[in-house]
């Protein structure tokens, strides 16, 4: 996977602070692992379904509809 950077890319200090935050919070930073987690979440079955219990809320519509 190629990462392209240009003159408006974040500074090294900014990148370091983001990396420290991710480490402190136990967040995944490997792009390939993040992609696999995303893919598993999108294609998981049964799909997440949330129904509103009153008129103050709306039913949840999945972001990705499969099938």
KOLSEBA-84212 format. One record per residue: x, y, z of N, C-alpha, C in turn. Coordinates in steps of 0.2 Angstrom, whole numbers, plus 5000, padded with zeros to 4 digits. Example, Ala and Ser with C-alpha at 12.3 -4.5 7.8 and 13.67 -1.06 7.14 Angstrom:
<atoms>
506649725039506249785039506649845039/506449895035506849955036506450005039/
</atoms>
This chain:
<atoms>
500449945000500050005000500450065000/500350114995500750174995500450234998/500750265002500550325006500850385002/500350425000500650494996500650545001/501150585001501150645005501350705001/501050765003501250824999501350885004/501450945001501650995006501151015011/500550985010500051005016499950945020/500350895020500350845025500450865032/500150835037500250855044501050855046/501150895050501850895053502050835056/502750825057502950765061502750765068/502750825071502550835078501750815079/501350835074500650815074500550735073/500950705069500950635068501150595074/501650625077501950595083501350595089/501050655090500450655095499950615093/499750605087499150555085499450485086/500050465085500250405086500250385094/500450435098500450425105499750415108/499250455105498550455107498350385105/498450355099498250295097498550235102/499150245103499450195108499150195115/499050255117498750265124498050235124/497750245119497050215119496950145116/497450115114497450045112497150045105/497150095101496850095094497350065089/497050025084497449995079497650055074/498250045072498550095067498750065060/498749995060498949965054498449965049/498550005043497950015038497649945036/498049895035497749835032497349795038/497549805044497149775049496449815050/496549885050495949925050495449905044/495749895038495249875033494949815034/495249765037494949695038494449705043/494549745048494049755054493449785051/493549835046492949875043492549825039/492949785035492649735030492149685034/492449665040492049615044491449645047/491549715049490949745052490449755047/490649775041490149785035489749725033/490149665033489749605030489549555036/489549585042489349535048488649525047/488449465049487749445049487549415056/486949425058486449465055486649535056/486349575051486549655051486249685058/486549735060486349775066485649805064/485249795069484549825068484349855074/484149925074483949965080483249995078/482749975082482150005081481950055087/481750115085481550165090480950135094/480950155100480450135105479950195106/480050255103479550305103479650355098/479250405097479250455092479750505092/480150505098480650555098481350525094/481350465092481950435089481750405082/482250395078482050355072482450295072/482150245068482450185067483150195064/483650145065484250145063484250115056/484550155051484650125044485350105043/485550045041486250035040486550075035/487150095036487550135031487650095024/487750025025487949985019487349935019/486949935014486449875013486749825009/486749765011487049705008486449665005/486449654999485949604996485349644994/
</atoms>
